[in-house]
Amino acid sequence: MIEPMMVGMSDAEQSRPSWTFFTNHARVLSVIARDPEVRVRDIAAACLLTERAVQAILVDLEDGGYLTRQRSGRRNIYRVVPGTEVRHPADRGRAVADALDLPEQELSSGADANAVSADAGEREFGRHDRMDSGG
C-alpha cells in the first residue's frame, strides 16, 4: 500500500502519532491549576495551541463547571472548581483533580490561589522557583 504524502508537513510532524494521551482541555486545565493568573497567550504557548483555540477551550471548561473566571483589572484569574468529575462514562466518579494530579484539598479549602499554584509547581518539578533566590 502506498502511504499518502502529507504536503507541507515536516518529517517530525509526519512521524507524530495521530492521537495524544491528554486532551487539549486537560492540558489547558493543568496549566491553569499551576498558575491561576496565567495569560491566554502563555497557555497557548505552553499547550502548543492558538490563542483562539485556548479561548474556546476556556469557554467549554467554564460552561462545563470545571473552572471559574474572575476579572482583576485587565487580567483574568481562573480557579479550578474542586470536586468536578471527569466526563467520560468509563471514568465516572473520578475527580478531575485526581486525573490531573491537582491539589484537590488545597483547592477545596479556599487556600490562596498563588500558594496552590506554587505548591503544584514544586510537586511537579521538585524545586522552588523563587525570584529572591537568584535563579
C-alpha positions as CSV (number, residue, x, y, z in Angstrom):
1,M,0.0,0.0,0.0
2,I,1.3,3.5,-0.9
3,E,1.4,6.0,2.0
4,P,-0.2,9.3,1.2
5,M,2.2,12.2,1.2
6,M,1.5,14.9,3.7
7,V,2.1,18.1,1.8
8,G,3.6,21.0,3.8
9,M,4.4,18.9,6.9
10,S,7.8,18.4,8.3
11,D,9.3,14.9,9.0
12,A,8.7,15.4,12.7
13,E,5.0,16.3,12.2
14,Q,4.5,13.4,9.9
15,S,6.1,10.9,12.4
16,R,4.0,12.3,15.3
17,P,1.2,9.9,16.4
18,S,-2.4,10.8,15.3
19,W,-3.6,10.8,18.9
20,T,-2.3,12.2,22.2
21,F,-2.7,10.9,25.8
22,F,-4.1,14.2,27.2
23,T,-6.8,16.3,25.5
24,N,-6.2,19.9,24.9
25,H,-8.8,20.6,27.5
26,A,-6.8,18.7,30.1
27,R,-3.6,20.5,29.1
28,V,-5.3,23.9,29.5
29,L,-6.8,23.0,32.9
30,S,-3.5,21.7,34.1
31,V,-1.7,24.9,33.1
32,I,-4.3,27.0,34.9
33,A,-4.1,24.8,38.0
34,R,-0.4,25.6,38.2
35,D,-0.9,29.4,37.6
36,P,-4.4,30.8,38.1
37,E,-3.2,34.2,36.8
38,V,-1.7,32.8,33.5
39,R,-2.5,34.8,30.3
40,V,-4.2,33.1,27.4
41,R,-1.1,33.8,25.3
42,D,1.0,31.8,27.8
43,I,-1.5,29.0,28.0
44,A,-1.4,28.8,24.2
45,A,2.4,28.7,24.1
46,A,2.6,26.0,26.9
47,C,0.0,23.8,25.2
48,L,1.1,24.4,21.6
49,L,-2.3,25.8,20.7
50,T,-3.5,29.1,19.1
51,E,-4.9,31.7,21.4
52,R,-8.3,31.4,19.7
53,A,-8.3,27.6,20.5
54,V,-7.5,28.3,24.1
55,Q,-10.3,30.9,24.4
56,A,-12.7,28.3,23.0
57,I,-11.5,25.7,25.5
58,L,-11.8,28.2,28.4
59,V,-15.4,28.8,27.4
60,D,-16.0,25.0,27.3
61,L,-14.3,24.5,30.7
62,E,-16.2,27.4,32.3
63,D,-19.6,26.3,30.8
64,G,-18.9,22.7,32.0
65,G,-18.3,23.9,35.5
66,Y,-14.6,23.0,35.6
67,L,-13.3,26.5,36.2
68,T,-14.4,30.0,37.1
69,R,-13.1,33.2,35.7
70,Q,-12.8,36.5,37.6
71,R,-11.7,39.8,36.2
72,S,-8.9,41.6,38.1
73,G,-8.2,44.9,36.3
74,R,-7.3,43.9,32.8
75,R,-6.5,40.3,33.6
76,N,-8.5,37.1,34.4
77,I,-7.9,35.0,37.4
78,Y,-9.0,31.4,36.8
79,R,-9.9,28.9,39.6
80,V,-10.3,25.2,39.1
81,V,-13.6,24.1,40.7
82,P,-12.9,21.5,43.3
83,G,-14.9,18.2,43.2
84,T,-15.6,18.3,39.4
85,E,-15.6,14.9,37.8
86,V,-14.1,13.6,34.6
87,R,-16.8,13.5,31.9
88,H,-16.1,10.1,30.3
89,P,-18.6,7.4,31.4
90,A,-15.7,4.9,31.9
91,D,-14.2,7.3,34.5
92,R,-17.5,8.1,36.3
93,G,-16.8,9.3,39.8
94,R,-13.2,10.1,39.2
95,A,-12.3,13.7,40.2
96,V,-10.5,15.9,37.7
97,A,-8.1,16.9,40.4
98,D,-7.1,13.2,40.7
99,A,-6.8,12.7,37.0
100,L,-4.5,15.7,36.6
101,D,-2.8,15.3,39.9
102,L,-4.1,18.6,41.1
103,P,-4.0,19.6,44.8
104,E,-7.8,18.9,45.5
105,Q,-7.7,19.5,49.2
106,E,-6.0,22.9,48.8
107,L,-8.4,23.9,46.1
108,S,-11.4,23.0,48.2
109,S,-10.1,24.6,51.4
110,G,-10.1,28.0,49.8
111,A,-6.3,28.4,50.1
112,D,-4.7,31.3,48.3
113,A,-4.6,30.6,44.6
114,N,-0.9,31.6,44.3
115,A,0.0,29.2,47.1
116,V,-1.8,26.4,45.5
117,S,-0.1,27.2,42.2
118,A,3.4,27.3,43.8
119,D,2.7,24.0,45.7
120,A,1.6,22.3,42.5
121,G,4.7,23.5,40.6
122,E,7.0,22.4,43.4
123,R,5.5,18.9,43.4
124,E,5.7,18.6,39.7
125,F,9.2,19.9,39.2
126,G,10.7,19.1,42.6
127,R,12.2,22.6,43.2
128,H,11.4,26.0,44.3
129,D,11.4,28.8,41.8
130,R,11.8,32.0,43.8
131,M,12.7,35.4,42.5
132,D,14.8,36.2,45.5
133,S,16.9,33.1,45.4
134,G,18.9,34.3,42.4
135,G,17.6,31.8,40.0
